[in-house]
Amino acid sequence: MGRSRIGLRMAALTLAAGVIAACGGSSGGGDPYLWLETVDSPRVQTWVSAENTKTLNVLQQDPRYADNLAQATALGNAPDRLAVPTSIDGVIGNFWQDADHPRGIWRETTVADYEAPQPQWRTVLDLDAVAKAEGRNWVWEGMNCDPVTYRHCLVSLSDGGEDAVTVREFDRTTGKFVDGGFTLDRGKQEVSWVDADTLLVSREWQPGEKTASGYPYVVKRWHRGQPLDQAQEVLRGRQSDGLATAAFLLDDGTGRRLNVLARKPSFFDTEYSLLTGAQPVPLALPAKSEVDGMVGGKVLVSLQQDWSAGGTTFPVGALVSLNADELTADPAHPKPTLVYAPGPQETLQQVLVTRDRVVVTSLYDVRGRAAVYTVKPDGSWSSTPVPLPDNATVAAVDADSHGDTAYLSVNSPVTPSTLWRLNAVTGALAVVKSAPARFDSSRFVVEQAKATSPDGTKVPYFVIHAADMKYDGSNPTIVNGYGGFGISLTPGYDGLRGKDWLEHGGVYVIANIRGGGEYGPAWHDAALKTERQRAFDDFTAVAKDLIDRNITTPRHLGIAGGSNGGLLMGVQFTQHPELFNAVDIQIPLLDMERYEQIEAGASWVGEYGSMSNPGERAFLESISPYAQLKKGGKYPEPFIWTTTKDDRVGPQHARKFAARLAEYGDPYYFYEQTEGGHGSGANNDEKAHTSALEYTYFMRQLM
């Protein structure tokens, strides 16, 4: 969940990983279910197993489950899915999972062959074979290749999908892990290349040398052949920091490289440094900004706050460029140049860089756009719109930093994804691949409407429904929401949703509530901390608008959300149980009185507030779904699910919520999958199983 930006994996706009020590807040002394916060114990295993059995004995025995599972499995493993391209040194790479390769393979081919109807892929790394040979439960977490030869790559593997990874050096030419190469044992860590023989590593170097939320805060330089314990420290953050201190590499494709260090005192604030010698030099960028890449010696920075520099004020939401030579010579006095500034109802989404162009995707009233930006002789930038289909979701997929090609995807709820090749220099645009239709979308339409929140704010939402839908209140309807961390929900194509829900007479709704990023940083900031009730009220307003428009009624209305969206579901469940008949609570936060003490919770204080602050404590207590459950609350029967291997939010919230419902005698479904990390499964079959359970649940409750 987050933008495609250069940066830190663990500091991305996600609920990031980490196991934390106690850091204020409720001690939980009166909580009878504290024992369920232990991730794994015989008592917890017995409880989880019993709960899973109860749920599966109902949902898997439903006559609709088998067909739901068959559809989800077939679509998840379909051989004609779009293979997402990754450009590496003139070739295209792709990580692929299917029925024959459940853990996955890394494969490569030429650009021309990739764009052919039936590419002839060459398997470079077979993760199933590696896991079998080593007797390990490996899950692919990504690959990062050296910036000089692109031959050696750092492969990150996790156990069952958790965020802690093992890092191993892999040779793309031989297809083997490098004997005596760079290897880092399991941990929450970040690794960046300096050159083909040097890394910058952030990890827990000594026991306990991590932040309160479980992140590494010490960066060291590690040379090939050097014992790890002799790596030299280059930057040290603080144990009190909200997120990691780590390094990342900027490479403009012509061989120019900059090593940047980022310390995260809090989730939304960053202190940047340049490493051009033995020690880093502070870089005077705004605290709320993101470094997005480098092109032609220009460093690209997006702003989440206004920035006054060089006599000019650059607005929040803008993208600016900085001359790399000037920045290196005088990092204390950067001189930005405007690249992109958002207009009304517009926000920056993603940034791609080719050899000498910048491709920007943005949203205008939650509709996708793209443009190419070119630096002019005087140093200013010009823009050229990319003529993509309107009323669609546009995503930046990949770009060749050594060439002119960028790939963009376009889709809508009724139009399967198409992959477009853009020549960023000539503007030539062509469809190179299209996903097949998974359902008869000609029967359905997409409309955007706006509900009015209690404070008068207009809240947009998308409705996908049959063209001949009757406005009689009988339509089974699912509303999806998130509303946090500046992340945008955009309407996209989902073949399984079409087969298992729309074709069965269902309606699907996407709510663009405050807290998200659909209208830029201000839309997010409006629902921070003690203002978060605005996001909850926005979602409620959408639900009530659907009822007022006679699209549905509470008997047929269900809602769904995961992670931060799981918190949203929990709040709707406790504040407005009368509005819904189904609540799908996915990998959620629910105990907001103790969230800072569970997994990576302490890192999200900038979003939610802290129990150590009296005013914020009062608000957290007032909205915490776990605390607000009441005996005799007349709640709808929820489906609460999580995974044991989730080391971001953790399974603790979901377990305790279910246990409290059981105590009060309220019906519920609870399911905890072992693998999958902060997601619905570690492979396509596990994800299909979770999806089948969800749709079966909604059919039982709403149809």
Secondary structure, 3 states (H helix, E strand, C coil): CCCCCCCCHHHCCCCCCCCCCCCCCCCCCCCCCHHHHCCCCHHHHHHHHHHHHHHHHHHCCCCCHHHHHHHHHHHHCCCCCCCCCEEECCEEEEEECCCCCCCCEEEEEEHHHHCCCCCCCEEEEEHHHHHHHHCCCEEEEEEEECCCCCCEEEEEEEECCCCCEEEEEEECCCCEECCCCCEEEEECCEEEEEECCEEEEECCCCCCCECCCCCECEEEEEECCCCHHHCEEEEECCCCCCCCEEEEEEECCCCCEEEEEEEEEECCEEEEEEECCCCCEEECCCCCEEEEEEECCEEEEEECCCEEECCEEECCCCEEEEEHHHHHHCCCCCCCEEEECCCCCEEEEEEEECCCCEEEEEEECCEEEEEEEEECCCCCEEEEECCCCCCCEEEEEEECCCCCEEEEEEEECCEEEEEEEEECCCCCEEEEEECCCCCCHHHEEEEEEEEECCCCCEEEEEEEEECCCCCCCCCCEEEECCCCCCCCCCCCCCHHHHHHCHHHCCEEEEECCCCCCCCCHHHHHCCCHHHCHHHHHHHHHHHHHHHHCCCCCHHHEEEEEECHHHHHHHHHHHHCHHHCCEEEEECCCCCCCCHHHCCCHHHHHHHHCCCCCHHHHHHHHHHCHHHHCCCCCCCCCCEEEEECCCCCCCCHHHHHHHHHHHHHCCCCEEEEECCCCCCCCCCHHHHHHHHHHHHHHHHHHHC
